[in-house]
Amino acid sequence: MECISKRSLEHCTCTYAACDKRGSCCKCVVYHREKGEIPGCFFSPEGERTYDRSIASLILDRSC
């Protein structure tokens, strides 16, 4: 499936500036899904900054 969204950094909450997928949600989701991870935008701002994209980290982040 082709990604039809426009690249949008204004809504991207990922702070990993070196990532070439920042602002491109389709590419980001595919990348993290293939690695068994969750994209940073699902985390709180504090949780996102840890760069731990594991499911366990998301559960801990969201249980606070």
PyMOL Python script that loads the backbone (N, CA, C, O; Angstrom):
from pymol import cmd

cmd.read_pdbstr("""\
ATOM      1  N   MET A   1       0.836  -1.173   0.000  1.00  0.00           N
ATOM      2  CA  MET A   1       0.000   0.000   0.000  1.00  0.00           C
ATOM      3  C   MET A   1       0.886   1.243   0.000  1.00  0.00           C
ATOM      4  O   MET A   1       1.865   1.327   0.742  1.00  0.00           O
ATOM      5  N   GLU A   2       0.535   2.172  -0.817  1.00  0.00           N
ATOM      6  CA  GLU A   2       1.294   3.417  -0.909  1.00  0.00           C
ATOM      7  C   GLU A   2       0.869   4.369   0.193  1.00  0.00           C
ATOM      8  O   GLU A   2      -0.318   4.502   0.488  1.00  0.00           O
ATOM      9  N   CYS A   3       1.838   5.027   0.797  1.00  0.00           N
ATOM     10  CA  CYS A   3       1.551   6.022   1.822  1.00  0.00           C
ATOM     11  C   CYS A   3       1.032   7.279   1.128  1.00  0.00           C
ATOM     12  O   CYS A   3       1.720   7.863   0.291  1.00  0.00           O
ATOM     13  N   ILE A   4      -0.176   7.689   1.477  1.00  0.00           N
ATOM     14  CA  ILE A   4      -0.764   8.850   0.814  1.00  0.00           C
ATOM     15  C   ILE A   4      -0.711  10.118   1.668  1.00  0.00           C
ATOM     16  O   ILE A   4      -1.131  11.187   1.226  1.00  0.00           O
ATOM     17  N   SER A   5      -0.188   9.995   2.901  1.00  0.00           N
ATOM     18  CA  SER A   5      -0.123  11.183   3.749  1.00  0.00           C
ATOM     19  C   SER A   5       1.036  12.079   3.324  1.00  0.00           C
ATOM     20  O   SER A   5       2.038  11.608   2.785  1.00  0.00           O
ATOM     21  N   LYS A   6       0.886  13.350   3.570  1.00  0.00           N
ATOM     22  CA  LYS A   6       1.967  14.292   3.298  1.00  0.00           C
ATOM     23  C   LYS A   6       2.912  14.294   4.494  1.00  0.00           C
ATOM     24  O   LYS A   6       2.487  14.112   5.635  1.00  0.00           O
ATOM     25  N   ARG A   7       4.167  14.496   4.227  1.00  0.00           N
ATOM     26  CA  ARG A   7       5.152  14.589   5.300  1.00  0.00           C
ATOM     27  C   ARG A   7       4.776  15.776   6.183  1.00  0.00           C
ATOM     28  O   ARG A   7       4.621  16.898   5.700  1.00  0.00           O
ATOM     29  N   SER A   8       4.631  15.513   7.495  1.00  0.00           N
ATOM     30  CA  SER A   8       4.149  16.559   8.379  1.00  0.00           C
ATOM     31  C   SER A   8       4.911  16.590   9.697  1.00  0.00           C
ATOM     32  O   SER A   8       4.523  15.922  10.656  1.00  0.00           O
ATOM     33  N   LEU A   9       5.975  17.349   9.749  1.00  0.00           N
ATOM     34  CA  LEU A   9       6.766  17.464  10.967  1.00  0.00           C
ATOM     35  C   LEU A   9       6.050  18.261  12.050  1.00  0.00           C
ATOM     36  O   LEU A   9       6.364  18.117  13.231  1.00  0.00           O
ATOM     37  N   GLU A  10       5.097  19.095  11.664  1.00  0.00           N
ATOM     38  CA  GLU A  10       4.412  19.924  12.662  1.00  0.00           C
ATOM     39  C   GLU A  10       3.593  19.089  13.639  1.00  0.00           C
ATOM     40  O   GLU A  10       3.317  19.547  14.748  1.00  0.00           O
ATOM     41  N   HIS A  11       3.202  17.886  13.261  1.00  0.00           N
ATOM     42  CA  HIS A  11       2.418  17.026  14.145  1.00  0.00           C
ATOM     43  C   HIS A  11       3.237  15.874  14.714  1.00  0.00           C
ATOM     44  O   HIS A  11       2.741  15.136  15.565  1.00  0.00           O
ATOM     45  N   CYS A  12       4.454  15.704  14.274  1.00  0.00           N
ATOM     46  CA  CYS A  12       5.291  14.589  14.703  1.00  0.00           C
ATOM     47  C   CYS A  12       5.888  14.901  16.070  1.00  0.00           C
ATOM     48  O   CYS A  12       6.536  15.932  16.252  1.00  0.00           O
ATOM     49  N   THR A  13       5.668  14.003  17.034  1.00  0.00           N
ATOM     50  CA  THR A  13       6.167  14.224  18.389  1.00  0.00           C
ATOM     51  C   THR A  13       7.484  13.505  18.657  1.00  0.00           C
ATOM     52  O   THR A  13       7.986  13.540  19.780  1.00  0.00           O
ATOM     53  N   CYS A  14       8.038  12.866  17.664  1.00  0.00           N
ATOM     54  CA  CYS A  14       9.302  12.160  17.829  1.00  0.00           C
ATOM     55  C   CYS A  14      10.436  13.175  17.968  1.00  0.00           C
ATOM     56  O   CYS A  14      10.543  14.111  17.175  1.00  0.00           O
ATOM     57  N   THR A  15      11.276  12.982  18.976  1.00  0.00           N
ATOM     58  CA  THR A  15      12.381  13.913  19.197  1.00  0.00           C
ATOM     59  C   THR A  15      13.698  13.398  18.638  1.00  0.00           C
ATOM     60  O   THR A  15      14.731  14.046  18.806  1.00  0.00           O
ATOM     61  N   TYR A  16      13.684  12.250  17.981  1.00  0.00           N
ATOM     62  CA  TYR A  16      14.908  11.691  17.406  1.00  0.00           C
ATOM     63  C   TYR A  16      15.155  12.368  16.065  1.00  0.00           C
ATOM     64  O   TYR A  16      14.718  11.885  15.020  1.00  0.00           O
ATOM     65  N   ALA A  17      15.853  13.480  16.110  1.00  0.00           N
ATOM     66  CA  ALA A  17      16.035  14.353  14.938  1.00  0.00           C
ATOM     67  C   ALA A  17      16.761  13.689  13.774  1.00  0.00           C
ATOM     68  O   ALA A  17      16.564  14.087  12.625  1.00  0.00           O
ATOM     69  N   ALA A  18      17.589  12.692  14.041  1.00  0.00           N
ATOM     70  CA  ALA A  18      18.357  12.045  12.973  1.00  0.00           C
ATOM     71  C   ALA A  18      17.534  11.034  12.173  1.00  0.00           C
ATOM     72  O   ALA A  18      18.021  10.493  11.180  1.00  0.00           O
ATOM     73  N   CYS A  19      16.309  10.777  12.588  1.00  0.00           N
ATOM     74  CA  CYS A  19      15.486   9.765  11.917  1.00  0.00           C
ATOM     75  C   CYS A  19      14.962  10.285  10.577  1.00  0.00           C
ATOM     76  O   CYS A  19      14.379  11.366  10.507  1.00  0.00           O
ATOM     77  N   ASP A  20      15.172   9.514   9.530  1.00  0.00           N
ATOM     78  CA  ASP A  20      14.691   9.912   8.200  1.00  0.00           C
ATOM     79  C   ASP A  20      13.195   9.668   8.032  1.00  0.00           C
ATOM     80  O   ASP A  20      12.628  10.048   7.008  1.00  0.00           O
ATOM     81  N   LYS A  21      12.544   9.046   9.007  1.00  0.00           N
ATOM     82  CA  LYS A  21      11.113   8.772   8.948  1.00  0.00           C
ATOM     83  C   LYS A  21      10.277   9.785   9.741  1.00  0.00           C
ATOM     84  O   LYS A  21       9.048   9.715   9.734  1.00  0.00           O
ATOM     85  N   ARG A  22      10.938  10.722  10.420  1.00  0.00           N
ATOM     86  CA  ARG A  22      10.207  11.745  11.179  1.00  0.00           C
ATOM     87  C   ARG A  22       9.262  12.490  10.267  1.00  0.00           C
ATOM     88  O   ARG A  22       9.656  12.965   9.201  1.00  0.00           O
ATOM     89  N   GLY A  23       8.002  12.593  10.690  1.00  0.00           N
ATOM     90  CA  GLY A  23       7.006  13.308   9.908  1.00  0.00           C
ATOM     91  C   GLY A  23       6.353  12.480   8.823  1.00  0.00           C
ATOM     92  O   GLY A  23       5.452  12.969   8.141  1.00  0.00           O
ATOM     93  N   SER A  24       6.772  11.263   8.645  1.00  0.00           N
ATOM     94  CA  SER A  24       6.186  10.372   7.639  1.00  0.00           C
ATOM     95  C   SER A  24       5.600   9.164   8.379  1.00  0.00           C
ATOM     96  O   SER A  24       6.244   8.123   8.509  1.00  0.00           O
ATOM     97  N   CYS A  25       4.383   9.325   8.851  1.00  0.00           N
ATOM     98  CA  CYS A  25       3.751   8.336   9.730  1.00  0.00           C
ATOM     99  C   CYS A  25       3.742   6.926   9.140  1.00  0.00           C
ATOM    100  O   CYS A  25       4.044   5.961   9.842  1.00  0.00           O
ATOM    101  N   CYS A  26       3.406   6.802   7.882  1.00  0.00           N
ATOM    102  CA  CYS A  26       3.342   5.470   7.261  1.00  0.00           C
ATOM    103  C   CYS A  26       4.683   4.748   7.357  1.00  0.00           C
ATOM    104  O   CYS A  26       4.741   3.580   7.741  1.00  0.00           O
ATOM    105  N   LYS A  27       5.740   5.439   7.013  1.00  0.00           N
ATOM    106  CA  LYS A  27       7.073   4.829   7.047  1.00  0.00           C
ATOM    107  C   LYS A  27       7.478   4.517   8.484  1.00  0.00           C
ATOM    108  O   LYS A  27       8.083   3.476   8.742  1.00  0.00           O
ATOM    109  N   CYS A  28       7.160   5.389   9.405  1.00  0.00           N
ATOM    110  CA  CYS A  28       7.494   5.196  10.811  1.00  0.00           C
ATOM    111  C   CYS A  28       6.784   3.966  11.379  1.00  0.00           C
ATOM    112  O   CYS A  28       7.411   3.127  12.026  1.00  0.00           O
ATOM    113  N   VAL A  29       5.494   3.862  11.139  1.00  0.00           N
ATOM    114  CA  VAL A  29       4.718   2.731  11.650  1.00  0.00           C
ATOM    115  C   VAL A  29       5.246   1.422  11.074  1.00  0.00           C
ATOM    116  O   VAL A  29       5.413   0.453  11.815  1.00  0.00           O
ATOM    117  N   VAL A  30       5.507   1.371   9.791  1.00  0.00           N
ATOM    118  CA  VAL A  30       6.030   0.157   9.163  1.00  0.00           C
ATOM    119  C   VAL A  30       7.379  -0.216   9.770  1.00  0.00           C
ATOM    120  O   VAL A  30       7.615  -1.381  10.090  1.00  0.00           O
ATOM    121  N   TYR A  31       8.254   0.756   9.928  1.00  0.00           N
ATOM    122  CA  TYR A  31       9.581   0.517  10.484  1.00  0.00           C
ATOM    123  C   TYR A  31       9.488  -0.084  11.893  1.00  0.00           C
ATOM    124  O   TYR A  31      10.105  -1.111  12.176  1.00  0.00           O
ATOM    125  N   HIS A  32       8.731   0.547  12.752  1.00  0.00           N
ATOM    126  CA  HIS A  32       8.632   0.064  14.133  1.00  0.00           C
ATOM    127  C   HIS A  32       7.862  -1.251  14.221  1.00  0.00           C
ATOM    128  O   HIS A  32       8.190  -2.103  15.048  1.00  0.00           O
ATOM    129  N   ARG A  33       6.866  -1.423  13.400  1.00  0.00           N
ATOM    130  CA  ARG A  33       6.106  -2.681  13.395  1.00  0.00           C
ATOM    131  C   ARG A  33       7.015  -3.857  13.029  1.00  0.00           C
ATOM    132  O   ARG A  33       6.952  -4.913  13.657  1.00  0.00           O
ATOM    133  N   GLU A  34       7.842  -3.674  12.031  1.00  0.00           N
ATOM    134  CA  GLU A  34       8.763  -4.735  11.613  1.00  0.00           C
ATOM    135  C   GLU A  34       9.759  -5.103  12.712  1.00  0.00           C
ATOM    136  O   GLU A  34      10.263  -6.226  12.747  1.00  0.00           O
ATOM    137  N   LYS A  35      10.042  -4.157  13.608  1.00  0.00           N
ATOM    138  CA  LYS A  35      10.976  -4.396  14.701  1.00  0.00           C
ATOM    139  C   LYS A  35      10.271  -4.833  15.985  1.00  0.00           C
ATOM    140  O   LYS A  35      10.921  -5.043  17.009  1.00  0.00           O
ATOM    141  N   GLY A  36       8.941  -4.972  15.934  1.00  0.00           N
ATOM    142  CA  GLY A  36       8.178  -5.344  17.117  1.00  0.00           C
ATOM    143  C   GLY A  36       8.092  -4.202  18.126  1.00  0.00           C
ATOM    144  O   GLY A  36       8.003  -4.436  19.331  1.00  0.00           O
ATOM    145  N   GLU A  37       8.120  -2.980  17.634  1.00  0.00           N
ATOM    146  CA  GLU A  37       8.128  -1.799  18.485  1.00  0.00           C
ATOM    147  C   GLU A  37       6.887  -0.942  18.262  1.00  0.00           C
ATOM    148  O   GLU A  37       6.066  -1.212  17.386  1.00  0.00           O
ATOM    149  N   ILE A  38       6.779   0.093  19.081  1.00  0.00           N
ATOM    150  CA  ILE A  38       5.689   1.057  19.003  1.00  0.00           C
ATOM    151  C   ILE A  38       6.292   2.417  18.633  1.00  0.00           C
ATOM    152  O   ILE A  38       7.309   2.802  19.210  1.00  0.00           O
ATOM    153  N   PRO A  39       5.696   3.155  17.688  1.00  0.00           N
ATOM    154  CA  PRO A  39       6.220   4.485  17.350  1.00  0.00           C
ATOM    155  C   PRO A  39       6.184   5.430  18.549  1.00  0.00           C
ATOM    156  O   PRO A  39       5.331   5.300  19.427  1.00  0.00           O
ATOM    157  N   GLY A  40       7.101   6.364  18.575  1.00  0.00           N
ATOM    158  CA  GLY A  40       7.226   7.296  19.682  1.00  0.00           C
ATOM    159  C   GLY A  40       5.989   8.129  19.964  1.00  0.00           C
ATOM    160  O   GLY A  40       5.783   8.552  21.101  1.00  0.00           O
ATOM    161  N   CYS A  41       5.164   8.374  18.961  1.00  0.00           N
ATOM    162  CA  CYS A  41       3.982   9.228  19.150  1.00  0.00           C
ATOM    163  C   CYS A  41       2.931   8.596  20.066  1.00  0.00           C
ATOM    164  O   CYS A  41       2.009   9.286  20.500  1.00  0.00           O
ATOM    165  N   PHE A  42       3.051   7.306  20.366  1.00  0.00           N
ATOM    166  CA  PHE A  42       2.126   6.647  21.271  1.00  0.00           C
ATOM    167  C   PHE A  42       2.495   6.893  22.733  1.00  0.00           C
ATOM    168  O   PHE A  42       1.686   6.629  23.622  1.00  0.00           O
ATOM    169  N   PHE A  43       3.698   7.393  22.996  1.00  0.00           N
ATOM    170  CA  PHE A  43       4.201   7.587  24.340  1.00  0.00           C
ATOM    171  C   PHE A  43       3.934   9.002  24.841  1.00  0.00           C
ATOM    172  O   PHE A  43       3.678   9.920  24.062  1.00  0.00           O
ATOM    173  N   SER A  44       3.999   9.154  26.167  1.00  0.00           N
ATOM    174  CA  SER A  44       3.961  10.500  26.747  1.00  0.00           C
ATOM    175  C   SER A  44       5.249  11.203  26.327  1.00  0.00           C
ATOM    176  O   SER A  44       6.183  10.539  25.876  1.00  0.00           O
ATOM    177  N   PRO A  45       5.324  12.518  26.460  1.00  0.00           N
ATOM    178  CA  PRO A  45       6.572  13.204  26.108  1.00  0.00           C
ATOM    179  C   PRO A  45       7.783  12.658  26.873  1.00  0.00           C
ATOM    180  O   PRO A  45       8.870  12.526  26.311  1.00  0.00           O
ATOM    181  N   GLU A  46       7.588  12.348  28.143  1.00  0.00           N
ATOM    182  CA  GLU A  46       8.687  11.800  28.946  1.00  0.00           C
ATOM    183  C   GLU A  46       9.083  10.410  28.460  1.00  0.00           C
ATOM    184  O   GLU A  46      10.270  10.106  28.337  1.00  0.00           O
ATOM    185  N   GLY A  47       8.098   9.576  28.188  1.00  0.00           N
ATOM    186  CA  GLY A  47       8.356   8.219  27.711  1.00  0.00           C
ATOM    187  C   GLY A  47       8.999   8.205  26.341  1.00  0.00           C
ATOM    188  O   GLY A  47       9.855   7.366  26.062  1.00  0.00           O
ATOM    189  N   GLU A  48       8.594   9.127  25.486  1.00  0.00           N
ATOM    190  CA  GLU A  48       9.152   9.194  24.131  1.00  0.00           C
ATOM    191  C   GLU A  48      10.635   9.506  24.185  1.00  0.00           C
ATOM    192  O   GLU A  48      11.413   8.958  23.405  1.00  0.00           O
ATOM    193  N   ARG A  49      11.034  10.378  25.096  1.00  0.00           N
ATOM    194  CA  ARG A  49      12.433  10.805  25.173  1.00  0.00           C
ATOM    195  C   ARG A  49      13.388   9.709  25.640  1.00  0.00           C
ATOM    196  O   ARG A  49      14.604   9.883  25.560  1.00  0.00           O
ATOM    197  N   THR A  50      12.863   8.582  26.126  1.00  0.00           N
ATOM    198  CA  THR A  50      13.744   7.474  26.516  1.00  0.00           C
ATOM    199  C   THR A  50      14.215   6.701  25.291  1.00  0.00           C
ATOM    200  O   THR A  50      15.204   5.971  25.371  1.00  0.00           O
ATOM    201  N   TYR A  51      13.540   6.843  24.179  1.00  0.00           N
ATOM    202  CA  TYR A  51      13.806   6.121  22.928  1.00  0.00           C
ATOM    203  C   TYR A  51      13.641   4.609  23.070  1.00  0.00           C
ATOM    204  O   TYR A  51      14.065   3.857  22.192  1.00  0.00           O
ATOM    205  N   ASP A  52      13.031   4.156  24.165  1.00  0.00           N
ATOM    206  CA  ASP A  52      12.714   2.737  24.342  1.00  0.00           C
ATOM    207  C   ASP A  52      11.328   2.527  23.754  1.00  0.00           C
ATOM    208  O   ASP A  52      10.327   2.886  24.373  1.00  0.00           O
ATOM    209  N   ARG A  53      11.266   1.948  22.564  1.00  0.00           N
ATOM    210  CA  ARG A  53       9.998   1.777  21.843  1.00  0.00           C
ATOM    211  C   ARG A  53       9.362   0.402  22.069  1.00  0.00           C
ATOM    212  O   ARG A  53       8.517  -0.025  21.282  1.00  0.00           O
ATOM    213  N   SER A  54       9.757  -0.279  23.119  1.00  0.00           N
ATOM    214  CA  SER A  54       9.213  -1.613  23.384  1.00  0.00           C
ATOM    215  C   SER A  54       7.773  -1.518  23.905  1.00  0.00           C
ATOM    216  O   SER A  54       7.355  -0.492  24.442  1.00  0.00           O
ATOM    217  N   ILE A  55       7.045  -2.594  23.733  1.00  0.00           N
ATOM    218  CA  ILE A  55       5.669  -2.661  24.229  1.00  0.00           C
ATOM    219  C   ILE A  55       5.666  -2.544  25.752  1.00  0.00           C
ATOM    220  O   ILE A  55       4.803  -1.875  26.320  1.00  0.00           O
ATOM    221  N   ALA A  56       6.629  -3.191  26.416  1.00  0.00           N
ATOM    222  CA  ALA A  56       6.715  -3.116  27.873  1.00  0.00           C
ATOM    223  C   ALA A  56       6.917  -1.678  28.334  1.00  0.00           C
ATOM    224  O   ALA A  56       6.327  -1.258  29.329  1.00  0.00           O
ATOM    225  N   SER A  57       7.746  -0.922  27.619  1.00  0.00           N
ATOM    226  CA  SER A  57       7.985   0.470  27.969  1.00  0.00           C
ATOM    227  C   SER A  57       6.713   1.299  27.805  1.00  0.00           C
ATOM    228  O   SER A  57       6.436   2.176  28.622  1.00  0.00           O
ATOM    229  N   LEU A  58       5.941   1.027  26.756  1.00  0.00           N
ATOM    230  CA  LEU A  58       4.682   1.742  26.543  1.00  0.00           C
ATOM    231  C   LEU A  58       3.707   1.459  27.678  1.00  0.00           C
ATOM    232  O   LEU A  58       3.041   2.373  28.164  1.00  0.00           O
ATOM    233  N   ILE A  59       3.617   0.211  28.101  1.00  0.00           N
ATOM    234  CA  ILE A  59       2.702  -0.150  29.184  1.00  0.00           C
ATOM    235  C   ILE A  59       3.102   0.577  30.470  1.00  0.00           C
ATOM    236  O   ILE A  59       2.245   1.117  31.170  1.00  0.00           O
ATOM    237  N   LEU A  60       4.386   0.590  30.778  1.00  0.00           N
ATOM    238  CA  LEU A  60       4.857   1.304  31.972  1.00  0.00           C
ATOM    239  C   LEU A  60       4.610   2.806  31.851  1.00  0.00           C
ATOM    240  O   LEU A  60       4.218   3.458  32.819  1.00  0.00           O
ATOM    241  N   ASP A  61       4.838   3.341  30.672  1.00  0.00           N
ATOM    242  CA  ASP A  61       4.652   4.763  30.440  1.00  0.00           C
ATOM    243  C   ASP A  61       3.192   5.155  30.614  1.00  0.00           C
ATOM    244  O   ASP A  61       2.902   6.199  31.198  1.00  0.00           O
ATOM    245  N   ARG A  62       2.291   4.356  30.129  1.00  0.00           N
ATOM    246  CA  ARG A  62       0.866   4.672  30.161  1.00  0.00           C
ATOM    247  C   ARG A  62       0.190   4.287  31.475  1.00  0.00           C
ATOM    248  O   ARG A  62      -0.956   4.673  31.706  1.00  0.00           O
ATOM    249  N   SER A  63       0.865   3.544  32.329  1.00  0.00           N
ATOM    250  CA  SER A  63       0.251   3.135  33.592  1.00  0.00           C
ATOM    251  C   SER A  63       0.488   4.164  34.692  1.00  0.00           C
ATOM    252  O   SER A  63      -0.022   4.014  35.802  1.00  0.00           O
ATOM    253  N   CYS A  64       1.255   5.200  34.394  1.00  0.00           N
ATOM    254  CA  CYS A  64       1.529   6.252  35.401  1.00  0.00           C
ATOM    255  C   CYS A  64       0.430   7.278  35.438  1.00  0.00           C
ATOM    256  O   CYS A  64       0.497   8.226  36.220  1.00  0.00           O
TER     257      CYS A  64
END
""", "prot")
cmd.dss("prot")
cmd.show_as("cartoon", "prot")
cmd.util.cbc("prot")
cmd.orient("prot")
